[in-house]
Amino acid sequence: MLYLRELVLGALAAGDLRGDGEIWHLREGRLPGTARLTEVVGARLATADAAGRSVLELLALCEPLPLADADALAGPRVPAALERSGLVRVVQDRRRVTVRLAHPLYGEVLRAGLPVLRRRDLLLGQAARVEARGARRRDDPLHIATWRLAATGTADPALLTQAAVLARHAHDYAQIIALLEALPAEERTTASGLMLGNAFFETGRWDRAEAALAEAAARACDEPERLAVALIRTASRLWSNAPVTEALTLNADALRTVTSAAGRRGLRINEGFIRTAAGRPDQGLALLADLETEVGEATGVDTWLRGAWMKPFALALTGRAEDALAWAERAHAGHRRVDERALVSHPAVQHVPLVLALTEIGRPAEARRTGERAYAELVAADSLVRVWLAVFLGRTEWLAGHPATARRWWAEAAALARTFDHAMALRPVLGGLAACAAVLGDLTAAEATLAEHRALPPVPPGLLSAGEERLGEAWLLAARGQVGGARSVLTAAARTARTTGHLTGEALLLTDAARLGGARRAAERLAALARTCDGPLAAARARFAAALAADDPGRLLRAADDCQAVGADLLTAEAATAAATAWRRERQPRRATAATRRATAALARCEGARTPLLITGRAVVPLTAREREIALLAAAGTASKDIARVLALSVRTVDNHLHHAYTKLGVTTRRELARTLRAPAADVPPDHRDE
């Protein structure tokens, strides 16, 4: 805990650990400590004698070491003494025994204190020992190349290339870049340029990726090489905020130079990848329709993996979640089998569409578990694609009715997207972040997030529909009491989603419109979507909206059952609250109390969410739709004359509705009204407090 405290203090002092209002993040590759930390660790290391110190220094540069190498350097008694003192760990894996430093900070301090020539001697000496044994282990070439490069700034070109291939198998993109950038210009090939460009792409360094891939394209001398370059280059251009036409143009240019049937088919699959990733799943799915169900040589490993990653997205977003689930599982299994032969990202990326499919099929708990495991793998690989996993995990939690958890995931995604300058991911994330903040009552954060969203450059909408970006705008209006304006935003956003083929996005937006008083208008289209989209979530949404439209307490409770079955806790609470309101109106207090208990149990899982259905459902006598709308506006501090202007009513009509709401809620002032409705930002102007 002392080490952790000093690391945090050092990072804060250096300006490397910063908060953006939602999440703290550390600048890549920076973990500065403090003078006190160096002193404490240094005192710990000083307990070793001179022979032990030499072993520790070698471990700092080359761990893990075979125990035999540590023994050869200082004698067998020294590693044993270091283990007894807690400075190293000795690990046995079958017949192999290795030595590691007991704490990573020991390596940081040791490396910082090593003179240049001492560092060089240690690195070259260890490389010579491994070479003398014949470099028999699979990863020995990677270690030798890395050590020689660190010691002298150069290494044998063939060894550098071989080491880069091994680093690629380990998804160590930083190592790939270091090794291949050390290659002399005359030793670079199309294959090395592809690896380098892909490593830059995977780490979000768009300009350098384009430069490396353009160089690889210039060197490409046959059709397979031109096709391989086109696959990576189009993806890099697509994610780098460039217009989608640039990626499509690159693909079309490649199509003009590729003559084989297999190559041309691969480029059509790549176009399907581009169009789906750019926000047109309907168009993408048509191009991906004949993709083989298993990875094989006919299409090419990288081409198949790229198409198999994007196809389940297209299926899930167009309402075929069951097929998407099968494809995502198939793609992940295939990727694991051929990972060492593939240039496409880490196999865990195949779990991004799996999270989406599981969510849309009504299994958010499984989506959560799957996504969290995959996210840990992609963090270890330092892959850019983890930003999309965070995006979809946030969406899963939003649909589950957990706004605080959704906010954390979307904040993580936003921090990554800003780091990589990936506006395609940042746009939907900022909309979601603003929606979460609004539902949690943090209107200041919601407004600031929407201001950042408005300042973003125009880019393709990405894997989510452009309509979902407007969630924040709608829910901020709702939090301010402007539910009519919120409904209009959501309805327009749903139309946008429909035009781009995002049927599940349309259903999400229409469900939110129904929650904000638009159930009658949304119910028919949601019923049609439930017939088109498979899985219980679509059906639960449709029954929820229909029950709200009918204002039937029995149907509302059955809708609550449906919503609970698909893990939609907030919809469950809202449906039960609406049922309790309807039972009170029908003077059925026992049933109303039972429904309220049901709502309270569901709401306990919703992390402090505040929505108009929940807020106004607490009246002793139910509010009418108009009374609810006016009460919410008044509770947000809006004067009667402004409410009248927004709703196109007379001030007298507004005051009459407000008086009825006061009576039903048992309050006499706007401040009491705001407290009763738990509405945020209830700073009512003095001249309107008792209207």
Residue pairs with C-beta under 8 A, 6 or more apart in sequence:
2 40
3 37
3 40
3 41
3 103
3 105
6 33
6 34
6 36
6 37
6 40
7 31
7 32
7 33
7 37
7 105
8 17
9 34
10 31
10 32
10 33
10 34
10 37
11 17
11 26
11 30
11 31
11 32
13 32
13 34
14 30
14 32
16 26
16 27
16 30
16 31
16 32
17 24
17 25
17 26
17 27
18 24
18 25
18 27
19 25
20 411
20 414
20 415
20 418
21 445
21 448
22 407
22 408
22 411
22 414
22 415
22 433
22 445
23 408
23 411
23 412
23 414
23 415
25 415
25 419
28 419
31 108
33 105
33 108
37 105
38 109
38 112
41 103
41 105
41 106
41 108
41 109
42 109
42 113
44 87
44 106
45 53
45 56
45 87
45 106
45 109
45 110
47 85
47 87
48 55
48 56
48 81
48 82
48 85
48 87
49 78
51 74
51 75
51 78
52 74
52 78
52 81
52 82
52 87
54 73
54 74
55 70
55 73
55 74
55 78
55 79
55 82
55 88
55 99
56 82
56 87
56 88
56 101
56 106
56 110
57 110
57 114
57 118
57 122
58 65
58 69
58 70
58 73
58 122
58 125
58 126
59 65
59 70
59 88
59 99
59 100
59 101
59 107
59 110
60 101
60 106
60 107
60 110
60 111
60 114
61 111
61 114
61 119
61 122
61 123
61 126
61 147
61 150
62 122
62 123
62 126
62 143
62 147
63 99
63 100
63 101
63 107
64 91
64 98
64 99
64 100
65 98
65 99
65 100
65 126
66 96
66 97
66 98
66 99
67 79
67 90
67 97
67 98
67 99
68 97
69 126
69 129
70 78
70 79
70 99
71 78
71 79
72 129
79 88
79 90
79 99
82 88
83 89
83 90
86 102
87 101
87 102
87 106
88 99
88 100
88 101
88 102
89 99
89 100
89 101
89 102
90 97
90 98
90 99
91 97
91 98
91 99
91 100
101 107
111 119
114 122
119 150
119 151
120 151
120 152
123 147
123 148
123 150
123 151
124 147
124 148
124 151
124 152
126 147
127 143
127 144
127 147
127 148
127 151
130 140
130 143
130 144
131 144
135 141
135 144
138 166
139 166
141 159
141 162
141 163
141 166
142 162
142 163
142 166
142 167
142 175
144 155
144 159
144 163
145 155
145 156
145 159
145 160
145 162
145 163
145 179
146 163
146 175
146 178
146 179
148 154
148 155
148 156
148 159
149 155
149 160
149 178
149 179
149 182
153 182
154 182
155 163
155 182
157 183
157 184
157 187
160 179
160 180
160 182
160 183
161 179
161 180
161 183
161 187
161 192
163 175
163 179
164 175
164 176
164 179
164 180
164 192
164 195
165 195
167 173
167 175
167 176
167 179
168 176
168 195
168 199
168 343
169 339
169 340
171 345
171 346
171 381
171 383
172 381
173 199
173 202
173 203
173 381
173 382
173 383
174 199
174 203
174 382
176 195
176 196
176 199
177 196
177 199
177 200
177 203
180 188
180 192
180 195
180 196
180 199
181 196
183 192
188 215
188 219
189 219
190 216
190 219
190 220
190 221
190 225
190 228
190 229
191 225
193 212
193 213
193 215
193 216
193 219
193 229
194 213
194 216
194 228
194 229
194 232
194 343
195 343
196 212
196 216
197 209
197 210
197 212
197 213
197 216
197 229
197 232
197 233
197 236
198 209
198 232
198 343
200 206
200 208
200 209
200 212
200 236
201 209
201 213
201 232
201 235
201 236
201 239
201 384
202 345
202 382
202 383
202 384
202 385
203 382
203 384
203 420
204 239
204 384
204 419
204 420
204 421
204 422
206 236
206 239
206 240
206 241
206 421
209 236
209 240
210 233
210 236
210 237
210 240
213 229
213 232
213 233
213 236
214 233
216 225
216 229
217 226
217 229
217 230
217 233
219 225
220 226
220 228
220 229
223 257
223 258
223 259
223 260
223 263
224 263
226 254
226 257
226 258
227 254
227 258
227 263
227 266
227 267
227 300
227 303
228 302
228 343
230 250
230 251
230 253
230 254
230 267
230 270
231 266
231 270
231 302
231 303
231 306
232 343
233 250
234 247
234 248
234 250
234 251
234 270
234 273
234 274
235 247
235 273
235 274
235 277
235 306
237 246
237 247
237 250
238 244
238 247
238 274
238 277
238 278
238 424
238 460
239 277
239 384
239 422
239 424
240 421
241 421
241 422
241 423
241 424
241 457
241 459
243 460
244 274
244 278
244 460
247 274
247 278
248 271
248 274
248 275
251 267
251 270
251 271
251 274
254 267
255 264
255 267
258 264
258 266
258 267
262 298
262 299
262 300
265 299
266 299
266 300
266 303
268 287
269 287
269 288
269 291
269 299
269 303
269 304
269 306
269 307
270 303
270 306
270 307
271 287
272 283
272 284
272 285
272 286
272 287
272 288
272 307
272 310
272 311
272 314
273 284
273 288
273 306
273 307
273 309
273 310
274 284
275 283
275 284
275 287
276 283
276 284
276 285
276 288
276 310
276 311
276 313
276 314
276 463
277 284
277 310
277 313
277 460
277 462
277 463
278 460
278 461
278 462
279 460
279 461
279 462
279 463
279 464
279 465
279 466
279 500
279 502
280 500
280 501
281 313
281 314
281 317
281 318
281 500
281 501
281 502
282 314
282 318
282 500
282 501
283 501
284 310
284 313
284 314
285 311
285 314
285 315
285 318
285 501
288 307
288 310
288 311
288 314
291 299
291 304
291 307
291 308
291 311
292 298
292 299
292 304
293 330
294 330
294 334
295 301
295 304
295 305
295 308
295 334
295 335
295 337
295 338
296 304
299 307
301 338
301 341
301 342
301 344
302 342
302 343
302 344
304 334
305 331
305 334
305 335
305 338
305 342
305 344
306 344
308 327
308 330
308 331
308 334
308 335
308 350
309 331
309 344
309 349
309 350
309 352
309 353
310 353
311 324
311 327
311 331
312 323
312 324
312 325
312 327
312 328
312 331
312 353
312 354
312 356
312 357
313 324
313 352
313 353
313 356
313 463
315 321
315 323
315 324
315 327
315 357
316 324
316 353
316 356
316 357
316 360
316 504
317 356
317 463
317 465
317 501
317 502
317 503
317 504
317 505
318 501
318 502
318 503
318 504
319 503
319 504
319 529
319 532
319 533
319 534
319 538
320 533
320 534
321 357
321 360
321 361
321 504
321 533
321 534
321 535
321 537
322 361
322 534
322 535
324 353
324 356
324 357
324 360
325 354
325 357
325 358
325 361
327 353
328 350
328 351
328 353
328 354
328 357
329 354
331 350
331 353
332 347
332 350
332 351
332 354
335 342
335 344
335 347
335 349
335 350
336 347
339 346
339 347
345 381
345 383
345 385
346 377
346 378
346 381
346 383
346 385
348 374
348 377
348 378
348 381
348 383
349 374
349 378
349 383
349 385
349 389
351 370
351 371
351 373
351 374
351 389
352 374
352 385
352 388
352 389
352 392
354 367
354 370
354 374
355 367
355 370
355 371
355 374
355 389
355 392
355 393
355 396
356 367
356 392
356 395
358 364
358 366
358 367
358 370
358 396
359 367
359 392
359 395
359 396
359 399
359 537
360 504
360 533
360 535
360 537
360 538
361 534
361 535
361 536
361 537
362 535
362 536
362 537
362 540
362 565
362 566
362 567
363 566
363 567
364 396
364 397
364 399
364 400
364 566
364 567
364 568
365 567
367 393
367 396
368 393
368 396
368 397
371 389
371 392
371 393
371 396
372 393
374 389
375 386
375 389
375 390
375 393
378 385
378 386
378 389
379 386
384 416
384 420
384 422
386 416
387 413
387 416
387 417
387 420
387 422
387 425
388 413
388 425
388 463
390 409
390 410
390 412
390 413
390 416
391 409
391 410
391 413
391 425
391 428
391 429
391 463
391 464
393 409
394 406
394 407
394 408
394 409
394 410
394 413
394 429
394 432
395 406
395 432
395 464
396 406
397 403
397 405
397 406
397 409
398 406
398 432
398 435
398 436
398 471
399 508
399 537
399 568
400 567
400 568
400 569
400 570
401 568
401 569
401 570
401 571
401 572
401 573
401 602
401 605
401 606
401 609
402 569
402 570
402 605
402 606
402 607
403 435
403 436
403 439
403 440
403 570
403 606
403 607
403 608
403 609
404 436
404 440
404 607
404 608
405 607
406 432
406 436
407 433
407 436
407 437
407 440
410 429
410 432
410 433
410 436
411 433
413 425
413 426
413 429
414 426
414 429
414 430
414 433
416 422
416 425
417 423
417 425
417 426
417 429
418 426
423 456
423 457
423 459
424 459
424 460
424 461
424 462
425 462
426 456
427 453
427 456
427 459
427 461
427 462
427 469
428 461
428 462
428 464
428 468
428 469
430 449
430 450
430 452
430 453
430 456
430 469
430 472
431 450
431 453
431 468
431 469
431 470
431 471
431 472
431 473
432 468
432 471
432 472
433 445
433 449
433 472
434 445
434 446
434 447
434 449
434 450
434 453
434 471
434 472
434 473
434 475
434 476
435 446
435 471
435 472
435 474
435 475
435 476
437 443
437 445
437 446
437 449
437 472
438 446
438 472
438 475
438 476
438 478
438 479
439 475
439 479
439 609
439 610
439 611
440 607
440 608
440 609
440 610
441 479
441 608
441 610
441 678
441 680
442 680
443 476
443 479
443 480
443 680
443 681
446 472
446 475
446 476
446 479
447 476
449 472
450 472
450 473
450 476
453 469
453 472
461 469
461 500
464 502
464 505
465 496
465 497
465 500
465 502
465 505
465 506
466 493
466 496
466 497
466 500
467 492
467 493
467 494
467 495
467 496
467 497
467 500
467 502
467 505
467 506
467 509
468 493
468 497
468 502
468 505
468 508
468 509
469 493
470 489
470 490
470 492
470 493
470 509
471 493
471 509
471 512
473 489
474 486
474 487
474 489
474 490
474 493
474 512
474 516
475 486
475 512
477 483
477 485
477 486
477 489
478 486
478 516
478 611
478 612
478 632
479 610
479 636
479 679
479 680
480 633
480 636
480 638
480 681
481 629
481 631
481 632
481 633
481 634
481 635
481 636
481 638
481 679
482 633
482 646
483 516
483 517
483 612
483 628
483 629
483 632
484 517
484 629
484 646
484 647
485 646
486 516
487 513
487 516
487 517
487 518
490 509
490 510
490 512
490 513
490 516
490 518
491 509
491 510
491 513
491 518
491 521
491 522
493 509
494 505
494 506
494 509
494 510
494 513
494 525
497 503
497 505
497 506
497 509
498 506
503 529
503 532
503 533
504 533
504 538
506 525
506 529
507 526
507 529
507 533
507 538
507 541
510 522
510 525
510 526
510 529
510 541
510 545
511 522
511 526
511 541
511 544
511 545
511 571
513 521
513 522
514 522
514 523
514 526
514 544
514 545
514 548
514 549
515 548
515 571
515 574
515 611
515 612
515 613
516 612
517 612
517 625
517 628
517 629
519 545
519 546
519 548
519 549
520 549
522 545
523 542
523 545
523 546
523 548
523 549
526 541
526 542
526 545
526 546
527 542
527 545
527 546
529 538
529 541
529 542
530 538
530 539
530 541
530 542
532 538
536 562
536 565
536 566
537 566
537 568
539 562
540 559
540 562
540 563
540 565
540 566
540 568
540 571
541 571
543 555
543 558
543 559
543 562
544 559
544 562
544 563
544 571
544 575
546 555
546 559
547 555
547 556
547 558
547 559
547 575
547 578
548 556
548 559
548 575
548 578
551 578
551 582
552 582
553 578
553 579
553 580
553 582
553 583
553 586
553 588
553 591
553 595
554 579
556 575
556 576
556 578
556 579
556 582
556 595
557 575
557 576
557 579
557 595
557 598
559 575
560 571
560 572
560 575
560 576
560 579
560 598
560 599
560 602
563 569
563 571
563 572
563 575
564 572
564 602
569 602
569 603
569 605
569 606
570 602
570 603
570 606
570 609
570 611
572 598
572 599
572 602
573 599
573 600
573 602
573 603
573 606
573 609
573 614
574 599
574 611
574 613
574 614
574 617
576 595
576 596
576 598
576 599
576 602
577 595
577 596
577 599
577 613
577 614
577 617
578 613
578 617
579 595
579 598
579 599
580 592
580 593
580 595
580 596
580 599
580 617
581 592
581 617
581 619
581 622
582 622
583 589
583 591
583 592
583 595
584 592
584 620
584 621
584 622
585 621
585 622
599 614
599 617
603 609
603 614
610 678
610 679
610 680
612 628
612 632
615 632
615 677
615 678
615 679
616 623
616 628
616 631
616 632
616 677
618 665
618 676
618 677
619 661
619 664
619 665
620 664
620 665
620 666
621 663
621 664
622 664
623 631
623 660
623 661
623 664
623 665
624 657
624 660
626 657
627 657
627 658
627 660
627 661
627 664
628 661
629 647
630 643
630 647
630 654
630 657
630 658
630 661
631 658
631 661
631 665
631 673
631 677
632 677
632 679
633 642
633 643
633 646
634 640
634 643
634 658
634 661
634 670
634 673
634 691
635 670
635 673
635 674
635 677
635 679
635 682
636 674
636 679
636 680
636 681
636 682
637 670
637 674
637 681
637 682
637 683
637 684
637 685
638 646
639 685
639 688
639 691
640 651
640 654
640 655
640 658
640 688
640 691
641 651
643 649
643 654
644 650
644 651
644 653
644 654
647 654
655 691
658 691
661 673
662 668
662 673
665 673
665 676
665 677
666 676
667 673
667 676
668 690
669 684
669 689
669 690
670 682
670 684
670 688
670 689
670 690
670 691
671 682
671 684
671 689
673 679
673 682
674 682
674 684
675 682
